[in-house]
Amino acid sequence: MTTSGVADRPAALSSLHDGPTAYYDGACLLCAREIAFYRRQAGARRIRWIDVSGLGGDEVSPDLSRDAALARFHVRDIDGRLISGGAAFALVWKNLPRFRWLATLLAPRPFTWILDRLYTAFLKIRPRLQSFVRSRGVGGALHLNRTPGILTLTDANTTIAYCRYETSGEIEYLFVNPAFRRRGHARRLLAMVEAETGATLRFNPPISPLGGHLVQSYNRGLHASD
């Protein structure tokens, strides 16, 4: 196992894909939004994206525990080596034509070291950012419940928001408790669906006036990332 840099390739491990495998925390809103952005880019289909928060057990693989994968971004290269931190982001960028120049620019060791230090600094403040997002409900800390095709946000007392979706990115139903609207909960669920499916989301009718504003905001975000 490694917490930064590159680990030796496990003896029995072989790559089953023509690109790397990225392990991310889909329950983290910041992480989900970033992964959703990357998955919309050309070349993203070569990367296997695994949401560790949706996995059971204590291990993601023999050389990567679930806790380590949730605590720090990891990518496995096509040779089976496990990479984490800034170097992991650089490997993702290398596989996305739009960002390949950035991976090349940061390839020299001094820049890779700086990138890793910046990522480590972000990790120190991430818990506070996550706590801020999770505590925006009146009932206190929010909890994410997952079942196939369904995401549910709850607090200790009630359901905050609910989303039913298909793996194709089709949103069948999206509901936010009226007492908790206009706090970003719908966007949070949509970001998680987008990160998980890697698809541009489509919204089934009927769509309420408030839902229409959400769809327009989502579409504007797509154009902004083009």
KEKOL-342343 format. One record per residue: residue number from 1; x negated, z negated, y of N, C-alpha, C in turn. Coordinates in steps of 0.05 Angstrom, whole numbers, plus 5000, padded with zeros to 4 digits. Each point is the difference from the previous one (the first is absolute). Layout:
<rs>
+-----+--------+------+---------+---------+-------+----------+--------+------+---------+
!   k ! n.east ! n.up ! n.north ! ca.east ! ca.up ! ca.north ! c.east ! c.up ! c.north !
+-----+--------+------+---------+---------+-------+----------+--------+------+---------+
! NUM !      X !    Z !       Y !       X !     Z !        Y !      X !    Z !       Y !
...
+-----+--------+------+---------+---------+-------+----------+--------+------+---------+
</rs>
This chain:
<rs>
+-----+--------+------+---------+---------+-------+----------+--------+------+---------+
!   k ! n.east ! n.up ! n.north ! ca.east ! ca.up ! ca.north ! c.east ! c.up ! c.north !
+-----+--------+------+---------+---------+-------+----------+--------+------+---------+
!   1 !   4983 ! 5000 !    4976 !    5017 !  5000 !     5024 !   4983 ! 5000 !    5025 !
!   2 !   5009 ! 5012 !    5021 !    4985 !  5000 !     5025 !   5018 ! 4994 !    5023 !
!   3 !   4988 ! 4988 !    5021 !    5015 !  4994 !     5024 !   4992 ! 5019 !    5023 !
!   4 !   4978 ! 5015 !    4997 !    4992 !  5020 !     5019 !   4981 ! 5019 !    4987 !
!   5 !   4997 ! 5024 !    5012 !    4982 !  5019 !     4989 !   5009 ! 5012 !    4974 !
!   6 !   4982 ! 5006 !    4982 !    5006 !  5015 !     4975 !   4993 ! 4983 !    4976 !
!   7 !   5017 ! 5000 !    4980 !    4995 !  4986 !     4975 !   4991 ! 5020 !    4979 !
!   8 !   4985 ! 4991 !    4981 !    4993 !  5018 !     4978 !   5024 ! 5009 !    4985 !
!   9 !   4999 ! 5024 !    4989 !    5022 !  5011 !     4985 !   5004 ! 4985 !    4974 !
!  10 !   5025 ! 4990 !    4994 !    5006 !  4987 !     4975 !   4994 ! 5020 !    4977 !
!  11 !   4989 ! 4989 !    4978 !    4991 !  5017 !     4978 !   5022 ! 5017 !    4988 !
!  12 !   5025 ! 4988 !    4998 !    5021 !  5014 !     4986 !   5019 ! 5015 !    5019 !
!  13 !   4993 ! 5001 !    5026 !    5018 !  5011 !     5020 !   4994 ! 5029 !    5005 !
!  14 !   5021 ! 5016 !    5000 !    4997 !  5029 !     5007 !   5022 ! 5008 !    5019 !
!  15 !   4995 ! 5020 !    5016 !    5019 !  5009 !     5020 !   5020 ! 5018 !    4987 !
!  16 !   5026 ! 4996 !    5006 !    5021 !  5017 !     4990 !   5011 ! 5019 !    5021 !
!  17 !   4988 ! 5000 !    5024 !    5010 !  5016 !     5022 !   4977 ! 5016 !    5013 !
!  18 !   5007 ! 5021 !    5015 !    4979 !  5015 !     5013 !   4992 ! 4989 !    5026 !
!  19 !   5012 ! 4977 !    5008 !    4992 !  4986 !     5025 !   4999 ! 4971 !    4995 !
!  20 !   4994 ! 4984 !    5020 !    4997 !  4971 !     4997 !   5027 ! 4986 !    4997 !
!  21 !   4999 ! 4975 !    4993 !    5023 !  4983 !     4998 !   4999 ! 4978 !    5021 !
!  22 !   5020 ! 4998 !    5017 !    5001 !  4980 !     5021 !   5019 ! 4978 !    4993 !
!  23 !   4991 ! 4975 !    5004 !    5017 !  4976 !     4994 !   5007 ! 4987 !    5027 !
!  24 !   5025 ! 4997 !    5006 !    5008 !  4988 !     5026 !   5022 ! 4980 !    4997 !
!  25 !   5004 ! 4984 !    5021 !    5021 !  4979 !     5000 !   5024 ! 5011 !    5014 !
!  26 !   5020 ! 5010 !    4984 !    5024 !  5011 !     5012 !   5019 ! 4980 !    5013 !
!  27 !   4996 ! 4975 !    4994 !    5016 !  4979 !     5013 !   4991 ! 4993 !    5028 !
!  28 !   4977 ! 5010 !    5007 !    4989 !  4996 !     5027 !   5009 ! 5023 !    5018 !
!  29 !   5016 ! 4994 !    5021 !    5011 !  5021 !     5017 !   4978 ! 5017 !    5012 !
!  30 !   4978 ! 4987 !    5010 !    4978 !  5015 !     5012 !   4988 ! 5019 !    4980 !
!  31 !   4995 ! 4990 !    4975 !    4988 !  5016 !     4979 !   5019 ! 5023 !    4992 !
!  32 !   5026 ! 4994 !    4997 !    5019 !  5020 !     4991 !   5002 ! 5023 !    5021 !
!  33 !   5000 ! 4993 !    5025 !    5001 !  5021 !     5021 !   4975 ! 5018 !    5000 !
!  34 !   4977 ! 4987 !    4996 !    4975 !  5016 !     4999 !   4999 ! 5018 !    4976 !
!  35 !   5008 ! 4990 !    4977 !    5000 !  5016 !     4976 !   5020 ! 5023 !    5002 !
!  36 !   5024 ! 4993 !    5011 !    5020 !  5021 !     5004 !   4989 ! 5023 !    5017 !
!  37 !   4985 ! 4993 !    5021 !    4988 !  5020 !     5017 !   4980 ! 5017 !    4984 !
!  38 !   4983 ! 4988 !    4985 !    4980 !  5015 !     4984 !   5014 ! 5018 !    4979 !
!  39 !   5022 ! 4990 !    4988 !    5013 !  5015 !     4979 !   5015 ! 5025 !    5011 !
!  40 !   5004 ! 5001 !    5026 !    5012 !  5024 !     5012 !   4979 ! 5022 !    5006 !
!  41 !   4975 ! 4993 !    4996 !    4979 !  5019 !     5007 !   4994 ! 5020 !    4978 !
!  42 !   4990 ! 5023 !    5007 !    4991 !  5020 !     4980 !   4978 ! 4987 !    4984 !
!  43 !   5001 ! 5005 !    4974 !    4980 !  4989 !     4981 !   5007 ! 4974 !    4988 !
!  44 !   5021 ! 4987 !    5010 !    5008 !  4973 !     4991 !   5009 ! 5000 !    4971 !
!  45 !   5010 ! 5023 !    4990 !    5010 !  5001 !     4973 !   4977 ! 4998 !    4979 !
!  46 !   4976 ! 5005 !    5009 !    4977 !  4997 !     4981 !   4994 ! 4970 !    4995 !
!  47 !   5009 ! 4983 !    5018 !    4995 !  4972 !     4997 !   5023 ! 4986 !    4985 !
!  48 !   4993 ! 4983 !    4982 !    5021 !  4984 !     4986 !   5003 ! 4974 !    5016 !
!  49 !   5025 ! 4996 !    5009 !    5005 !  4977 !     5017 !   5015 ! 4978 !    4984 !
!  50 !   4989 ! 4976 !    4998 !    5012 !  4979 !     4984 !   5006 ! 4976 !    5018 !
!  51 !   5026 ! 4994 !    5001 !    5009 !  4976 !     5016 !   4997 ! 4976 !    4982 !
!  52 !   4979 ! 4984 !    5006 !    4994 !  4977 !     4983 !   5021 ! 4978 !    5002 !
!  53 !   5014 ! 4999 !    5023 !    5021 !  4979 !     5003 !   5023 ! 5003 !    4980 !
!  54 !   5003 ! 5024 !    4990 !    5022 !  5006 !     4981 !   4992 ! 4997 !    4971 !
!  55 !   4975 ! 4992 !    4995 !    4990 !  4997 !     4973 !   5003 ! 4971 !    4990 !
!  56 !   5004 ! 4996 !    4975 !    5000 !  4974 !     4988 !   4973 ! 4993 !    4988 !
!  57 !   4997 ! 4975 !    4992 !    4975 !  4992 !     4987 !   4979 ! 4992 !    5020 !
!  58 !   4977 ! 4991 !    4990 !    4979 !  4990 !     5017 !   4978 ! 5021 !    5005 !
!  59 !   5001 ! 5022 !    4984 !    4979 !  5020 !     5003 !   5012 ! 5027 !    5005 !
!  60 !   4988 ! 5015 !    5018 !    5007 !  5028 !     5005 !   4984 ! 5018 !    4980 !
!  61 !   4976 ! 4992 !    4994 !    4983 !  5013 !     4980 !   4979 ! 4979 !    4992 !
!  62 !   4985 ! 5005 !    4978 !    4981 !  4980 !     4991 !   4980 ! 4990 !    5021 !
!  63 !   4994 ! 5017 !    5019 !    4980 !  4993 !     5020 !   5013 ! 4994 !    5028 !
!  64 !   5026 ! 4998 !    5001 !    5013 !  4994 !     5026 !   5024 ! 4982 !    4995 !
!  65 !   4999 ! 4976 !    5011 !    5023 !  4982 !     4998 !   5021 ! 5008 !    5020 !
!  66 !   5024 ! 4991 !    4995 !    5022 !  5006 !     5019 !   4995 ! 4986 !    5027 !
!  67 !   4991 ! 4976 !    4999 !    4995 !  4985 !     5025 !   4978 ! 5014 !    5017 !
!  68 !   4979 ! 5010 !    4987 !    4979 !  5014 !     5015 !   5011 ! 5026 !    5012 !
!  69 !   5017 ! 5014 !    4985 !    5011 !  5026 !     5010 !   5019 ! 4995 !    5023 !
!  70 !   5014 ! 4978 !    5000 !    5018 !  4994 !     5022 !   4984 ! 4990 !    5025 !
!  71 !   4978 ! 4988 !    4995 !    4984 !  4988 !     5022 !   4983 ! 5021 !    5015 !
!  72 !   4993 ! 5022 !    4986 !    4981 !  5019 !     5012 !   5006 ! 5028 !    4988 !
!  73 !   4998 ! 5020 !    5017 !    5006 !  5028 !     4992 !   4978 ! 5009 !    4981 !
!  74 !   5009 ! 5011 !    4976 !    4981 !  5010 !     4980 !   5007 ! 5029 !    4993 !
!  75 !   4980 ! 5016 !    4994 !    5003 !  5027 !     4991 !   4981 ! 5004 !    4976 !
!  76 !   5010 ! 5014 !    4979 !    4982 !  5007 !     4978 !   4994 ! 5030 !    5002 !
!  77 !   4974 ! 5006 !    5000 !    4992 !  5028 !     5003 !   5004 ! 5015 !    4974 !
!  78 !   4995 ! 5026 !    5000 !    5005 !  5016 !     4976 !   4981 ! 4994 !    4977 !
!  79 !   4978 ! 4986 !    5006 !    4982 !  4991 !     4979 !   5006 ! 4972 !    4989 !
!  80 !   5022 ! 4988 !    5010 !    5009 !  4975 !     4990 !   4988 ! 4976 !    5015 !
!  81 !   4984 ! 5004 !    5021 !    4988 !  4978 !     5015 !   5021 ! 4988 !    5019 !
!  82 !   5000 ! 4974 !    5002 !    5019 !  4986 !     5017 !   4987 ! 4994 !    5027 !
!  83 !   5013 ! 5009 !    5022 !    4989 !  4998 !     5027 !   5020 ! 4984 !    5016 !
!  84 !   4991 ! 4984 !    5019 !    5018 !  4985 !     5017 !   4992 ! 5000 !    5029 !
!  85 !   5018 ! 4990 !    5017 !    4993 !  4998 !     5028 !   4998 ! 5026 !    5015 !
!  86 !   4981 ! 5001 !    5019 !    4997 !  5024 !     5016 !   4993 ! 5024 !    4984 !
!  87 !   4983 ! 4997 !    4979 !    4993 !  5022 !     4983 !   5024 ! 5012 !    4986 !
!  88 !   5019 ! 4984 !    4993 !    5025 !  5010 !     4987 !   5016 ! 5017 !    5019 !
!  89 !   5002 ! 4992 !    5025 !    5014 !  5017 !     5019 !   4985 ! 5027 !    5004 !
!  90 !   4974 ! 4998 !    5001 !    4984 !  5025 !     5004 !   5005 ! 5019 !    4977 !
!  91 !   5003 ! 4990 !    4975 !    5005 !  5017 !     4977 !   5027 ! 5013 !    5002 !
!  92 !   5020 ! 4985 !    5009 !    5027 !  5012 !     5005 !   4998 ! 5022 !    5020 !
!  93 !   4986 ! 4995 !    5023 !    4998 !  5020 !     5021 !   4985 ! 5025 !    4989 !
!  94 !   4981 ! 4996 !    4983 !    4985 !  5023 !     4989 !   5018 ! 5019 !    4984 !
!  95 !   5021 ! 4989 !    4989 !    5019 !  5017 !     4984 !   5023 ! 5011 !    5016 !
!  96 !   5001 ! 4994 !    5026 !    5021 !  5010 !     5017 !   4987 ! 5019 !    5020 !
!  97 !   5005 ! 5026 !    4998 !    4986 !  5020 !     5018 !   5001 ! 4993 !    5029 !
!  98 !   5022 ! 4989 !    5009 !    5002 !  4993 !     5029 !   4981 ! 4978 !    5008 !
!  99 !   4992 ! 4983 !    4982 !    4983 !  4977 !     5006 !   4972 ! 5003 !    4988 !
! 100 !   4994 ! 5023 !    4988 !    4974 !  5002 !     4986 !   4977 ! 4998 !    5020 !
! 101 !   5004 ! 5010 !    5024 !    4979 !  4998 !     5020 !   4993 ! 4970 !    5006 !
! 102 !   5020 ! 4983 !    5000 !    4996 !  4972 !     5005 !   4983 ! 4987 !    4978 !
! 103 !   5007 ! 5007 !    4975 !    4985 !  4990 !     4977 !   4971 ! 5009 !    5001 !
! 104 !   4995 ! 5025 !    5009 !    4973 !  5011 !     5002 !   4985 ! 4985 !    5023 !
! 105 !   5014 ! 4995 !    5022 !    4987 !  4987 !     5023 !   4992 ! 4972 !    4993 !
! 106 !   5016 ! 4986 !    4983 !    4994 !  4972 !     4994 !   4984 ! 4997 !    4974 !
! 107 !   4992 ! 5022 !    4988 !    4985 !  4998 !     4975 !   4973 ! 4986 !    5002 !
! 108 !   4985 ! 5004 !    5022 !    4974 !  4985 !     5001 !   5004 ! 4970 !    4999 !
! 109 !   4982 ! 4986 !    4987 !    5004 !  4971 !     4994 !   5006 ! 4983 !    5024 !
! 110 !   4987 ! 5003 !    5023 !    5007 !  4983 !     5023 !   5030 ! 5001 !    5007 !
! 111 !   5011 ! 5025 !    5000 !    5028 !  5003 !     5007 !   5019 ! 4988 !    4979 !
! 112 !   4992 ! 5004 !    4975 !    5016 !  4988 !     4978 !   5001 ! 4970 !    5002 !
! 113 !   4977 ! 4988 !    5007 !    4998 !  4971 !     5004 !   5018 ! 4991 !    5023 !
! 114 !   5000 ! 5015 !    5022 !    5017 !  4993 !     5023 !   5029 ! 5002 !    4992 !
! 115 !   5008 ! 5021 !    4986 !    5027 !  5004 !     4992 !   5009 ! 4977 !    4982 !
! 116 !   4983 ! 4991 !    4982 !    5007 !  4978 !     4982 !   5003 ! 4974 !    5016 !
! 117 !   4983 ! 4995 !    5020 !    5002 !  4976 !     5016 !   5027 ! 5000 !    5016 !
! 118 !   5007 ! 5023 !    5010 !    5026 !  5002 !     5015 !   5023 ! 4995 !    4982 !
! 119 !   4999 ! 5010 !    4975 !    5022 !  4995 !     4981 !   5001 ! 4971 !    4992 !
! 120 !   4977 ! 4987 !    4997 !    4999 !  4972 !     4993 !   5012 ! 4983 !    5023 !
! 121 !   4994 ! 5008 !    5025 !    5012 !  4986 !     5023 !   5030 ! 5003 !    5000 !
! 122 !   5010 ! 5024 !    4993 !    5029 !  5004 !     4998 !   5013 ! 4982 !    4979 !
! 123 !   4986 ! 4997 !    4977 !    5011 !  4983 !     4979 !   5003 ! 4971 !    5008 !
! 124 !   4983 ! 4991 !    5019 !    5002 !  4972 !     5009 !   5025 ! 4996 !    5016 !
! 125 !   5009 ! 5020 !    5015 !    5024 !  4996 !     5016 !   5025 ! 5011 !    4987 !
! 126 !   4997 ! 5014 !    4977 !    5024 !  5012 !     4987 !   5020 ! 4979 !    4992 !
! 127 !   4992 ! 4976 !    4989 !    5020 !  4981 !     4993 !   5018 ! 4991 !    5023 !
! 128 !   4988 ! 4998 !    5024 !    5016 !  4992 !     5023 !   5019 ! 5022 !    5008 !
! 129 !   4990 ! 5025 !    4998 !    5018 !  5023 !     5007 !   5023 ! 5002 !    4980 !
! 130 !   4994 ! 4995 !    4974 !    5021 !  5001 !     4980 !   5020 ! 4977 !    5004 !
! 131 !   4990 ! 4977 !    5007 !    5017 !  4977 !     5004 !   5019 ! 5005 !    5024 !
! 132 !   4989 ! 5013 !    5020 !    5017 !  5007 !     5024 !   5023 ! 5018 !    4992 !
! 133 !   4994 ! 5020 !    4984 !    5020 !  5019 !     4991 !   5021 ! 4986 !    4982 !
! 134 !   4990 ! 4984 !    4981 !    5018 !  4988 !     4981 !   5017 ! 4978 !    5012 !
! 135 !   4991 ! 4989 !    5022 !    5015 !  4977 !     5012 !   5020 ! 5009 !    5021 !
! 136 !   5005 ! 5026 !    5003 !    5018 !  5009 !     5021 !   5029 ! 4995 !    4993 !
! 137 !   5006 ! 4993 !    4976 !    5027 !  4993 !     4993 !   5007 ! 4971 !    5008 !
! 138 !   5025 ! 4996 !    5007 !    5009 !  4973 !     5009 !   4995 ! 4980 !    4978 !
! 139 !   5004 ! 5007 !    4975 !    4998 !  4982 !     4978 !   4972 ! 4993 !    4992 !
! 140 !   4979 ! 5010 !    5014 !    4973 !  4994 !     4993 !   4986 ! 5022 !    4985 !
! 141 !   4981 ! 4993 !    4983 !    4984 !  5020 !     4986 !   5018 ! 5019 !    4983 !
! 142 !   4992 ! 5025 !    5000 !    5016 !  5020 !     4985 !   4986 ! 5005 !    4973 !
! 143 !   5016 ! 5008 !    4981 !    4990 !  5006 !     4973 !   5009 ! 5028 !    4992 !
! 144 !   4982 ! 5015 !    4988 !    5007 !  5027 !     4990 !   5005 ! 4999 !    4970 !
! 145 !   5023 ! 5010 !    4992 !    5007 !  5002 !     4972 !   5001 ! 5030 !    4992 !
! 146 !   4987 ! 5007 !    4978 !    4999 !  5027 !     4991 !   5013 ! 5003 !    4972 !
! 147 !   5016 ! 5021 !    4998 !    5009 !  5010 !     4974 !   4998 ! 5030 !    5002 !
! 148 !   4999 ! 5015 !    4978 !    4997 !  5029 !     5001 !   5021 ! 5013 !    5019 !
! 149 !   4990 ! 5013 !    5021 !    5017 !  5013 !     5019 !   5014 ! 4983 !    5020 !
! 150 !   4993 ! 4974 !    5001 !    5014 !  4982 !     5019 !   4980 ! 4980 !    5012 !
! 151 !   5001 ! 4997 !    5026 !    4984 !  4980 !     5015 !   5020 ! 4982 !    5014 !
! 152 !   4996 ! 4974 !    4999 !    5017 !  4981 !     5013 !   4984 ! 4979 !    5015 !
! 153 !   5006 ! 4996 !    5025 !    4987 !  4979 !     5016 !   5019 ! 4977 !    5002 !
! 154 !   4991 ! 4976 !    4995 !    5017 !  4976 !     5001 !   4984 ! 4978 !    5014 !
! 155 !   5015 ! 4980 !    5010 !    4987 !  4975 !     5008 !   5011 ! 4978 !    4981 !
! 156 !   4998 ! 4975 !    5007 !    5009 !  4979 !     4982 !   5030 ! 4998 !    4997 !
! 157 !   5014 ! 5014 !    5019 !    5029 !  4997 !     5001 !   5016 ! 5025 !    4994 !
! 158 !   4990 ! 5023 !    5007 !    5016 !  5024 !     4999 !   4984 ! 5025 !    4996 !
! 159 !   5014 ! 5022 !    4995 !    4987 !  5027 !     4999 !   4997 ! 5010 !    5028 !
! 160 !   4975 ! 5008 !    5007 !    4994 !  5011 !     5027 !   5005 ! 5030 !    5001 !
! 161 !   4989 ! 5014 !    4980 !    5001 !  5029 !     4999 !   4998 ! 5010 !    4972 !
! 162 !   5011 ! 5024 !    4995 !    5002 !  5011 !     4973 !   4996 ! 5030 !    5002 !
! 163 !   4984 ! 5011 !    4982 !    4996 !  5030 !     4999 !   5001 ! 5010 !    4971 !
! 164 !   5016 ! 5020 !    4995 !    5001 !  5013 !     4974 !   4990 ! 5029 !    5004 !
! 165 !   4981 ! 5008 !    4983 !    4987 !  5026 !     5004 !   4992 ! 5013 !    4973 !
! 166 !   4994 ! 5026 !    5002 !    4991 !  5015 !     4977 !   4969 ! 5005 !    5003 !
! 167 !   4987 ! 5005 !    4977 !    4971 !  5005 !     5001 !   4994 ! 5025 !    5016 !
! 168 !   5019 ! 5017 !    5005 !    4996 !  5025 !     5016 !   4999 ! 4994 !    5029 !
! 169 !   5006 ! 4975 !    5008 !    5000 !  4992 !     5028 !   5028 ! 5001 !    5013 !
! 170 !   5020 ! 5004 !    4983 !    5027 !  5001 !     5010 !   5011 ! 4972 !    5004 !
! 171 !   5009 ! 4993 !    5024 !    5011 !  4974 !     5006 !   5030 ! 5001 !    4995 !
! 172 !   5009 ! 4987 !    4979 !    5028 !  5000 !     4993 !   5016 ! 4981 !    5016 !
! 173 !   4988 ! 4976 !    5007 !    5015 !  4980 !     5014 !   4981 ! 4981 !    5014 !
! 174 !   5005 ! 4994 !    5025 !    4983 !  4982 !     5016 !   5018 ! 4982 !    5016 !
! 175 !   4996 ! 4974 !    4996 !    5017 !  4980 !     5014 !   4983 ! 4978 !    5012 !
! 176 !   5006 ! 4992 !    5024 !    4987 !  4977 !     5013 !   5022 ! 4981 !    5009 !
! 177 !   4998 ! 4975 !    4992 !    5019 !  4980 !     5009 !   5003 ! 5001 !    5030 !
! 178 !   5025 ! 5002 !    5011 !    5003 !  5001 !     5029 !   4986 ! 4979 !    5016 !
! 179 !   4997 ! 4976 !    4988 !    4987 !  4978 !     5014 !   4970 ! 5004 !    5003 !
! 180 !   4989 ! 5019 !    4985 !    4971 !  5004 !     5000 !   4992 ! 5029 !    5008 !
! 181 !   5018 ! 5014 !    5014 !    4994 !  5027 !     5008 !   4981 ! 5001 !    5024 !
! 182 !   4988 ! 5023 !    5005 !    4982 !  5005 !     5022 !   4976 ! 4982 !    4999 !
! 183 !   4990 ! 4994 !    4976 !    4976 !  4984 !     4996 !   4980 ! 5014 !    4983 !
! 184 !   5004 ! 5026 !    4994 !    4981 !  5015 !     4985 !   5003 ! 4999 !    4970 !
! 185 !   5021 ! 4987 !    4990 !    5002 !  4997 !     4970 !   5005 ! 5026 !    4987 !
! 186 !   5017 ! 5017 !    5012 !    5006 !  5026 !     4988 !   4974 ! 5017 !    4998 !
! 187 !   4985 ! 5001 !    5022 !    4975 !  5015 !     5000 !   4980 ! 4989 !    4980 !
! 188 !   5001 ! 4974 !    4996 !    4982 !  4988 !     4980 !   5006 ! 5010 !    4972 !
! 189 !   5025 ! 5001 !    4993 !    5008 !  5009 !     4974 !   4994 ! 5030 !    4997 !
! 190 !   5005 ! 5016 !    5020 !    4995 !  5028 !     4999 !   4970 ! 5006 !    4997 !
! 191 !   4983 ! 4984 !    5013 !    4972 !  5004 !     4997 !   4991 ! 4994 !    4972 !
! 192 !   5012 ! 4980 !    4987 !    4993 !  4994 !     4973 !   5009 ! 5022 !    4980 !
! 193 !   5024 ! 5011 !    5005 !    5009 !  5021 !     4983 !   4982 ! 5025 !    5004 !
! 194 !   4993 ! 5006 !    5024 !    4983 !  5023 !     5006 !   4973 ! 4997 !    4987 !
! 195 !   4989 ! 4976 !    5001 !    4974 !  4995 !     4988 !   5001 ! 5002 !    4970 !
! 196 !   5022 ! 4991 !    4988 !    5003 !  5000 !     4971 !   5005 ! 5028 !    4989 !
! 197 !   5016 ! 5016 !    5014 !    5008 !  5026 !     4990 !   4981 ! 5022 !    5009 !
! 198 !   4987 ! 4996 !    5023 !    4983 !  5021 !     5011 !   5016 ! 5024 !    5010 !
! 199 !   5026 ! 4997 !    5005 !    5017 !  5022 !     5008 !   5010 ! 4996 !    5028 !
! 200 !   5007 ! 5022 !    5013 !    5015 !  4998 !     5025 !   5028 ! 4992 !    4994 !
! 201 !   5010 ! 4979 !    5013 !    5026 !  4988 !     4993 !   5022 ! 5018 !    5009 !
! 202 !   5022 ! 5000 !    4984 !    5025 !  5014 !     5007 !   5022 ! 4980 !    4998 !
! 203 !   5019 ! 5002 !    5018 !    5021 !  4980 !     5002 !   5027 ! 5011 !    4993 !
! 204 !   5013 ! 4988 !    4980 !    5027 !  5009 !     4991 !   5021 ! 4992 !    5021 !
! 205 !   5019 ! 5018 !    5005 !    5023 !  4993 !     5017 !   5019 ! 4982 !    4984 !
! 206 !   5018 ! 4985 !    5013 !    5004 !  5000 !     5029 !   4978 ! 4983 !    5014 !
! 207 !   4994 ! 5007 !    5025 !    4980 !  4985 !     5015 !   5014 ! 4989 !    5025 !
! 208 !   4999 ! 4974 !    5004 !    5012 !  4987 !     5023 !   4986 ! 5007 !    5026 !
! 209 !   5012 ! 4996 !    5023 !    4986 !  5005 !     5025 !   4973 ! 4985 !    5002 !
! 210 !   5000 ! 4974 !    4992 !    4975 !  4985 !     5000 !   4980 ! 5012 !    4980 !
! 211 !   5010 ! 5008 !    4977 !    4983 !  5013 !     4980 !   4989 ! 5027 !    5011 !
! 212 !   5016 ! 5014 !    5016 !    4991 !  5025 !     5011 !   4976 ! 4996 !    5018 !
! 213 !   5000 ! 4978 !    5016 !    4977 !  4994 !     5017 !   4975 ! 4994 !    4983 !
! 214 !   5004 ! 4987 !    4977 !    4978 !  4994 !     4982 !   4988 ! 5026 !    4989 !
! 215 !   5018 ! 5018 !    4991 !    4990 !  5026 !     4989 !   4985 ! 5016 !    5021 !
! 216 !   5010 ! 5000 !    5025 !    4987 !  5014 !     5021 !   4972 ! 4988 !    5005 !
! 217 !   4999 ! 4974 !    5000 !    4974 !  4987 !     5004 !   4980 ! 5006 !    4978 !
! 218 !   5010 ! 5001 !    4975 !    4983 !  5007 !     4977 !   4990 ! 5029 !    5003 !
! 219 !   5018 ! 5018 !    5007 !    4992 !  5028 !     5003 !   4979 ! 5004 !    5023 !
! 220 !   5004 ! 4985 !    5022 !    4980 !  5001 !     5021 !   4973 ! 4990 !    4991 !
! 221 !   5000 ! 4980 !    4983 !    4975 !  4990 !     4989 !   4986 ! 5021 !    4982 !
! 222 !   5016 ! 5016 !    4986 !    4988 !  5021 !     4983 !   4986 ! 5021 !    5018 !
! 223 !   5014 ! 5008 !    5021 !    4988 !  5020 !     5018 !   4975 ! 4989 !    5014 !
! 224 !   5000 ! 4974 !    5006 !    4977 !  4989 !     5014 !   4976 ! 4999 !    4982 !
! 225 !   5003 ! 5000 !    4974 !    4977 !  4999 !     4981 !   4991 ! 5027 !    4991 !
! 226 !   5015 ! 5022 !    5009 !    4992 !  5027 !     4992 !   4974 ! 5008 !    5013 !
+-----+--------+------+---------+---------+-------+----------+--------+------+---------+
</rs>
